[in-house]
Amino acid sequence: MNAQRSTSRGTGRRPRVVIDAESLDRLEALAEGAIQRNPDLADRLLGEIGRARIVPAAKLPPNIVAIGRAVTYRDESTDQEKTVTPVYPEDADIARGRISILTPIGVALIGLAEGASLHWDTRDGERRVLTVLQVAIQDAAEGVEAG
């Protein structure tokens, strides 16, 4: 098994990330476009893409967080659970639980599997641990389960 590259943030071993090939180009373009506006976030997204295992969209396991899939996670600091759906920036709607992939939580969650825990730095610089509890395949436009 390959060892994970250590990070300068000292978070230790990070959970595996899997991204579907259809999303890859768009995610890279979004990250590159955000470099001027938000270099830290863009670097984090490019880092996640760089360490991800890329699979064909049809082979993306159903338990992996992806664009348009609702994810329920728990903040281990507060024991609060929340369900959100990562979407592209133009589809974001906080009132409907649709979070942009270009947010710290969107970058943190993308590509993770159910059961994965990760260290997450809030916008206020607070470090928290999040655990992915459930992933549901949904149609991002309709918000209904797709089979």
C-alpha positions in Angstrom: 0.0 0.0 0.0 1.3 3.5 -0.8 2.1 5.8 2.0 0.3 9.2 1.9 2.5 12.2 1.4 3.0 14.1 4.6 1.6 17.6 4.7 3.1 20.8 6.0 -0.1 21.3 8.1 0.7 18.3 10.2 -2.6 16.6 9.8 -1.0 13.2 9.3 -2.6 10.7 7.1 -5.5 12.0 5.1 -8.5 10.0 3.9 -8.5 8.7 0.4 -10.1 10.8 -2.3 -11.9 9.5 -5.4 -13.1 11.8 -8.2 -14.9 10.9 -11.4 -13.1 11.7 -14.7 -16.1 13.8 -16.0 -15.8 16.3 -13.1 -12.0 16.5 -13.2 -11.5 19.1 -15.9 -14.2 21.4 -14.5 -12.8 21.1 -11.0 -9.3 21.9 -12.2 -10.6 24.9 -14.2 -12.5 26.2 -11.1 -9.4 25.9 -8.9 -7.2 27.6 -11.5 -9.8 30.4 -11.9 -9.9 30.9 -8.1 -6.1 31.3 -7.6 -6.2 35.1 -7.8 -9.4 35.5 -5.6 -8.7 32.8 -3.0 -5.3 31.2 -3.4 -5.5 29.1 -0.2 -8.8 27.5 -1.2 -7.6 27.0 -4.8 -4.4 25.3 -3.6 -6.4 23.0 -1.3 -8.7 22.0 -4.2 -5.7 21.4 -6.5 -4.1 19.4 -3.7 -7.1 17.2 -3.3 -7.3 16.7 -7.1 -3.6 15.9 -7.2 -3.9 13.1 -4.7 -7.2 11.7 -5.9 -7.8 8.4 -7.6 -9.6 9.3 -10.9 -12.2 6.8 -12.1 -14.7 6.8 -14.9 -18.0 8.4 -13.8 -19.9 5.1 -14.2 -17.4 3.5 -11.8 -17.6 6.1 -9.1 -18.8 4.1 -6.0 -22.1 5.3 -4.6 -20.6 6.0 -1.2 -18.3 8.7 -2.5 -19.1 12.4 -2.1 -19.4 14.0 -5.5 -21.0 16.9 -7.3 -24.8 16.6 -6.9 -24.7 13.9 -4.2 -26.2 14.8 -0.9 -23.8 14.1 2.0 -24.6 13.9 5.7 -21.6 14.6 8.0 -21.0 15.1 11.7 -18.9 17.8 13.2 -17.1 15.9 16.0 -16.5 19.1 18.0 -20.2 19.9 18.4 -21.8 16.5 17.6 -24.0 18.4 15.1 -25.1 16.6 11.9 -25.7 18.4 8.7 -26.7 17.4 5.2 -25.5 19.3 2.2 -25.1 18.8 -1.6 -21.8 19.9 -3.2 -22.6 21.7 -6.5 -20.8 23.9 -9.0 -20.7 27.6 -7.9 -23.5 28.7 -10.2 -25.8 26.1 -8.6 -25.1 27.0 -5.0 -28.1 27.8 -2.8 -27.4 27.8 0.9 -31.1 27.9 1.8 -31.6 24.6 -0.1 -28.4 23.0 1.3 -26.5 23.3 -2.0 -22.9 24.3 -1.2 -20.4 25.5 -3.8 -17.5 23.2 -4.3 -15.4 26.4 -4.0 -16.0 26.7 -0.3 -13.8 25.2 2.5 -16.4 22.6 3.3 -17.0 21.7 -0.3 -13.2 21.2 -0.9 -12.9 19.2 2.3 -15.8 16.8 1.5 -15.3 16.2 -2.3 -14.2 12.6 -3.0 -14.5 11.2 0.5 -16.2 7.9 1.3 -18.8 7.2 3.9 -17.0 6.7 7.3 -14.1 8.9 6.4 -13.0 11.5 9.0 -10.9 14.6 8.2 -9.4 17.6 9.8 -11.1 20.7 8.5 -10.1 24.4 9.0 -13.0 26.8 9.2 -13.0 30.2 7.7 -12.2 31.5 11.2 -9.1 29.3 11.3 -10.6 26.8 13.8 -9.6 23.2 13.3 -12.4 20.6 13.5 -12.9 17.0 12.7 -15.7 16.0 10.3 -17.0 12.5 9.7 -18.9 11.5 6.5 -22.0 9.6 7.7 -23.9 9.0 4.5 -23.9 9.8 0.8 -27.0 9.7 -1.3 -27.0 9.9 -5.1 -29.3 12.7 -6.1 -30.2 14.7 -9.2 -28.7 18.0 -8.2 -31.2 19.9 -10.3 -34.2 18.2 -8.8 -33.0 17.1 -5.4 -34.7 13.7 -5.8 -33.1 10.3 -5.4 -31.9 8.8 -8.7 -32.4 5.1 -8.4 
